[in-house]
Amino acid sequence: MSLTNEEIRRYSRHLILPEVGIAGQEKLKASRVLLIGSGGLGSPLAFYLAAAGVGTIGMVDFDVVDFSNLQRQILHFTKDVGRPKIVSAQEKVEQINPEVTFIPYETHFRADNAMEISRDYDLVIDGTDNFPTRYLVNDVCVLLKKPNVYGSIFRFEGRVSVFDAQKGPCYRCHFPEPPPPGMVPSCAEGGVLGVLPGVIGSMQATEALKILLGKGKPLIGRMLLFDALEAKFREVKVRKDPNCPICGKNPTITKLIDYQQFCGIEDPDSDELAVGGPVRMLTKNEITVEELKQRLDKKMRLMLLDVRNPDEFAICRIGDPKLIPLHELHQRYDEVPKGDPIVVYCHHGVRSLRAVQLLEKSGFTDVKSLHGGINAWSEKIDPSVPRY
């Protein structure tokens, strides 16, 4: 694909690099990259790949822009709050580089559409923050024989690697089993330094450009770990597992599976789900925020149990709750009276459901989780309660 005079001016700083040159820039123009997610990692990825001249960028996302996104998801501006992220992303990419073809997929990235969406791209970049989608992206890439540029972030730490089963290990080789549900907090639960996804996403973009250009040494068989607080990088080896169920010598996974079930997730509204998951139905272990308000208005006997972290508790709370962070609950059952009805809440209702399960196993019988958590309480009952 030849370059126009305008493109030669746009990419001139690439063209004078011997490792890129005209031929390399033409490779980038002919390349097709799929981004899964337009959040913290997807933002710098979209910006830099578009600016670099990657000819076709596909993006999958079904979420809408929230105020809490703006601290790190620089693809979206304040005016975009409430709008579909995919629409916001397309506008920004086209403003950065109108020469790029942007293909939006405003849908969930699921086992029933992932292969079709991914098939025509040269590589896939994982910008998600949940385990079911990470395993799904991995398996799609292995089955379609495509590189998977992986990145993850949490609090002050990030990771980057390239999983390419044709040349080295896949994601399952390094992480054969997902952690138990609720054991690894999401960014919504644990927080993340706003600039961290900029660092990690930019590194993912660097790896993608190296692969597309066929230059340098990609992070295949290596994982780079970054500690922002210490300003340190370190590298760990990732070895190919000959017994890997999808890329090993005798694979047992030959098609996409149920990734929610594989990760042990029963809550369809969990932060552990694919981008833009569906709205969850009320379960028998939950009450709505409207029901809780009725109980409180009638001054019915009950105990409010907040299982968030102390930093979240300092932001806002409902009534006069007892604070016991979820990770401490198993050591503090004696602080929860068994005789009183208990309503457990957290941020979005994920950790509180887990807390209900733990309490029921320990003999508590009248305990419910608040559906939607304190976020739903703020939205539907008391807007004076800050949302975060």
C-alpha positions in Angstrom: 0.0 0.0 0.0 1.8 3.1 -1.2 1.9 6.3 0.9 0.4 9.6 -0.2 2.4 12.8 0.0 0.3 13.8 3.0 1.1 10.5 4.7 4.8 10.9 4.0 4.6 14.2 5.8 2.6 12.7 8.7 4.9 9.8 9.3 8.2 11.5 8.4 9.7 10.7 11.8 9.0 7.0 11.2 10.3 7.1 7.6 13.8 8.3 8.6 14.1 5.4 11.0 16.1 2.6 9.2 14.0 0.0 11.1 10.8 1.5 9.6 11.3 3.4 6.4 8.8 3.5 3.6 8.5 -0.2 3.5 7.7 -0.5 7.2 5.2 2.4 7.1 3.4 0.7 4.2 3.3 -2.5 6.4 1.6 -0.6 9.1 -0.8 1.0 6.7 -1.8 -2.5 5.5 -2.1 -3.9 9.1 -5.2 -4.7 11.0 -5.3 -4.7 14.8 -8.2 -5.6 17.1 -8.5 -3.9 20.5 -10.6 -5.6 23.1 -11.8 -2.7 25.4 -11.6 1.1 25.2 -10.8 1.7 28.8 -7.6 2.4 30.7 -5.4 0.3 28.4 -7.5 0.7 25.3 -7.1 4.5 25.5 -3.4 4.8 24.9 -3.5 1.9 22.5 -6.0 3.6 20.3 -4.2 6.9 20.4 -0.7 5.6 19.6 -1.7 2.9 17.0 -3.8 5.4 15.2 -1.1 8.1 15.3 1.5 5.5 14.1 -0.6 4.8 11.0 -1.9 1.3 11.6 -4.4 1.1 8.7 -7.3 -0.6 10.3 -8.2 -0.6 14.0 -11.1 -2.6 15.3 -12.4 -2.1 18.8 -14.9 -4.1 20.9 -16.7 -2.4 23.7 -20.3 -2.3 25.0 -19.9 0.0 28.0 -20.8 3.7 28.4 -18.5 6.4 29.7 -18.8 7.0 33.5 -17.3 9.8 35.6 -15.1 7.3 37.4 -13.5 6.4 34.0 -12.1 9.9 33.4 -9.3 9.6 35.9 -7.4 7.2 33.6 -9.4 6.5 30.4 -8.0 9.4 28.4 -9.8 8.4 25.2 -13.0 9.8 26.8 -13.7 13.4 27.8 -16.1 14.9 30.4 -18.6 15.7 27.6 -18.7 12.0 26.8 -20.1 10.9 30.1 -23.2 8.8 29.4 -22.3 8.1 25.8 -21.2 4.7 24.4 -17.5 4.3 24.7 -17.2 2.9 21.2 -18.7 6.1 19.8 -16.4 8.3 21.9 -13.4 6.2 20.8 -14.2 6.4 17.1 -14.5 10.2 17.3 -11.1 10.5 18.9 -9.3 8.1 16.6 -10.7 9.8 13.5 -9.6 13.2 14.9 -6.1 11.9 15.5 -5.7 10.3 12.1 -8.5 10.4 9.4 -6.4 8.0 7.3 -7.1 5.2 9.7 -10.2 2.9 9.2 -11.9 2.4 12.5 -14.3 -0.6 12.8 -16.5 -0.4 15.9 -18.0 -3.5 17.5 -20.6 -2.3 20.0 -21.2 -5.7 21.4 -20.1 -8.1 24.1 -16.9 -10.1 23.3 -18.3 -13.5 23.8 -17.6 -17.1 22.9 -20.3 -17.0 20.3 -18.9 -14.0 18.3 -15.2 -13.8 19.3 -13.9 -16.0 16.5 -15.8 -14.1 13.8 -14.8 -10.7 15.1 -11.1 -11.6 15.4 -10.7 -13.7 12.2 -9.6 -10.9 9.8 -7.1 -9.2 12.1 -3.3 -9.6 12.2 -3.1 -9.5 16.0 -5.3 -9.0 19.0 -4.5 -6.7 22.0 -6.2 -7.5 25.3 -7.2 -4.3 27.1 -9.7 -5.9 29.5 -9.6 -6.3 33.3 -11.3 -9.6 33.9 -10.3 -13.2 33.8 -13.1 -14.7 31.6 -12.2 -12.4 28.7 -8.5 -12.9 29.1 -8.9 -16.6 28.7 -11.3 -16.1 25.8 -8.9 -13.7 24.0 -6.1 -16.3 24.6 -8.0 -19.2 23.2 -9.3 -17.2 20.2 -5.7 -16.2 19.4 -4.3 -19.7 19.8 -7.1 -21.3 17.6 -6.7 -18.6 14.9 -2.9 -18.6 15.2 -2.6 -14.9 16.0 -0.4 -13.0 18.5 -2.0 -11.8 21.7 -0.5 -8.6 23.2 -1.4 -8.9 26.9 -1.4 -6.1 29.5 -2.9 -5.9 33.0 -2.9 -3.2 35.7 -3.8 -3.0 39.4 -3.1 -0.3 41.9 0.5 0.7 41.2 1.6 -2.4 39.3 1.4 -3.5 35.7 2.3 -6.4 33.4 3.0 -6.7 29.7 3.7 -9.8 27.6 3.1 -11.2 24.1 1.5 -14.6 24.0 2.0 -16.3 20.6 1.5 -20.1 20.7 3.2 -20.4 17.3 6.5 -19.1 18.7 6.2 -19.5 22.5 3.8 -19.9 25.4 0.2 -18.8 25.6 -1.6 -17.2 28.5 -2.8 -20.6 29.8 0.8 -21.8 30.0 1.6 -19.1 32.6 -1.9 -19.0 34.2 -3.3 -22.5 33.8 -6.2 -21.9 36.3 -8.0 -18.7 37.1 -8.0 -17.5 40.7 -11.1 -18.1 42.8 -13.9 -15.6 42.2 -13.4 -12.5 44.4 -9.9 -13.3 45.4 -8.3 -10.7 43.0 -10.0 -7.3 43.3 -10.9 -5.4 40.2 -9.8 -1.8 39.6 -13.2 -0.8 40.8 -12.5 -2.5 44.1 -8.8 -2.0 44.6 -8.2 1.2 42.6 -5.5 2.1 40.1 -3.1 5.0 39.7 -4.4 7.0 36.8 -1.2 7.2 34.8 -0.4 3.5 35.1 -2.6 2.3 32.2 -0.8 5.0 30.1 2.5 3.3 30.8 1.3 -0.3 30.3 -0.9 0.6 27.3 2.0 2.4 25.6 4.2 -0.6 26.1 1.5 -2.9 24.6 1.3 -0.5 21.6 5.1 -0.7 21.3 5.0 -4.5 21.2 2.2 -4.5 18.6 4.2 -2.1 16.3 7.4 -4.3 16.7 5.4 -7.4 15.7 3.7 -5.7 12.7 7.1 -4.3 11.5 8.9 -7.6 12.2 11.6 -5.7 14.1 13.2 -6.0 17.5 12.6 -8.7 20.1 8.9 -9.0 21.2 8.1 -10.1 24.7 7.4 -13.7 23.7 8.3 -16.0 26.5 8.9 -13.0 28.7 6.7 -10.9 31.0 7.7 -7.4 32.0 6.6 -6.3 35.5 6.4 -2.6 36.4 6.2 -1.2 39.9 5.3 2.5 39.7 5.9 3.2 43.4 9.5 2.0 43.1 10.0 3.1 39.5 11.3 -0.4 38.7 11.0 -2.9 35.9 11.8 -6.6 36.2 11.4 -9.4 33.8 10.3 -13.0 34.4 10.5 -15.9 32.0 7.3 -17.5 30.7 7.8 -21.1 29.6 5.6 -23.1 27.2 3.8 -25.8 29.0 3.9 -29.1 27.0 0.7 -30.1 28.8 -1.2 -26.9 28.1 -4.8 -27.8 27.3 -4.9 -25.6 24.2 -1.4 -25.2 22.8 0.4 -28.2 24.3 1.3 -31.5 22.5 -2.1 -33.0 23.1 -4.7 -30.2 23.3 -8.0 -30.9 24.9 -9.5 -27.5 24.1 -10.3 -27.4 20.4 -13.1 -24.8 20.5 -14.3 -22.0 22.7 -15.8 -22.9 26.0 -18.0 -21.3 28.7 -15.5 -18.9 30.2 -17.7 -17.7 33.1 -18.2 -21.2 34.2 -14.5 -21.9 33.7 -13.7 -19.0 36.0 -16.3 -20.1 38.5 -18.4 -16.9 38.1 -22.1 -17.1 38.7 -22.8 -13.4 39.0 -23.5 -12.0 35.5 -23.0 -8.5 36.7 -19.6 -9.1 38.2 -16.5 -7.0 37.5 -15.0 -10.3 36.3 -17.1 -10.3 33.1 -16.5 -9.4 29.5 -16.7 -5.8 28.4 -20.2 -4.4 28.8 -21.8 -7.4 30.4 -25.6 -7.7 30.6 -27.7 -6.4 33.5 -28.0 -9.0 36.2 -31.3 -10.4 37.5 -32.1 -10.3 41.2 -31.2 -13.5 43.1 -32.8 -15.1 46.1 -29.8 -13.9 48.3 -30.4 -10.2 47.5 -32.7 -7.3 48.2 -33.2 -4.2 46.2 -32.3 -0.7 47.3 -36.0 0.2 47.4 -36.6 -2.7 49.8 -33.8 -1.6 52.1 -35.1 1.9 52.2 -38.5 0.6 53.2 -37.0 -1.4 56.0 -34.9 1.6 57.2 -37.9 4.0 57.0 -40.0 1.6 59.1 -37.1 1.3 61.5 -37.1 -2.4 61.2 -34.5 -4.3 63.1 -31.5 -5.1 60.9 -27.7 -4.8 60.8 -26.0 -3.1 57.9 -22.7 -4.7 57.1 -20.2 -2.9 54.8 -17.6 -5.2 53.3 -15.7 -2.6 51.3 -12.2 -1.4 52.1 -11.6 1.4 54.6 -10.6 3.8 51.9 -14.0 3.3 50.2 -15.8 3.5 53.5 -14.3 7.0 54.0 -15.9 8.2 50.7 -19.5 7.3 51.5 -21.7 4.8 53.4 -25.3 3.9 54.0 -26.7 4.7 57.4 -24.6 3.5 60.4 -23.0 0.3 59.2 -20.5 -2.1 60.6 -17.3 -2.1 58.5 -15.6 -5.5 58.0 -13.7 -5.7 54.7 -14.4 -8.9 52.8 -10.9 -10.2 53.2 -11.1 -9.9 57.0 -14.6 -11.4 57.3 -13.6 -15.0 58.0 -11.6 -13.8 61.0 -14.3 -11.6 62.4 -17.5 -13.6 62.4 -17.9 -13.1 66.1 -18.5 -9.3 65.5 -21.7 -10.1 63.5 -24.7 -11.0 65.7 -26.5 -14.1 64.5 -29.8 -13.1 65.9 -30.4 -10.0 63.7 -31.4 -9.7 60.1 -28.3 -8.6 58.1 -28.0 -6.6 54.9 -24.5 -6.7 53.4 -23.4 -4.1 50.8 -20.3 -3.2 48.9 -19.7 -1.0 45.8 -21.7 -2.8 43.1 -23.0 -5.9 44.9 -20.2 -8.4 43.9 -18.3 -8.7 47.2 -21.4 -8.6 49.2 -22.8 -11.6 47.5 -19.5 -13.4 48.3 -19.9 -12.3 51.9 -23.4 -13.7 52.1 -22.1 -17.1 50.9 -19.4 -17.0 53.6 -21.8 -16.0 56.3 -24.4 -18.7 55.3 -21.7 -21.3 55.5 -20.9 -20.1 59.0 -24.4 -20.6 60.2 -26.0 -17.2 59.5 -29.5 -17.6 58.2 -31.1 -14.2 57.8 -28.6 -12.4 55.6 -29.1 -10.6 52.2 -26.8 -8.8 49.8 -27.8 -5.3 48.5 -28.4 -5.6 44.7 -26.2 -3.1 42.9 -24.5 -2.0 46.1 -24.0 1.5 47.3 -23.7 2.6 43.7 -27.4 1.7 43.1 -28.3 3.3 46.4 -26.9 6.6 45.2 -28.5 6.3 41.8 -32.0 5.4 42.9 -32.4 6.4 46.5 -30.0 9.1 47.8 -28.1 11.1 45.2 -26.3 13.0 48.0 -24.2 9.8 48.5 -21.1 10.3 46.3 -20.6 7.8 43.5 -17.1 6.6 42.8 
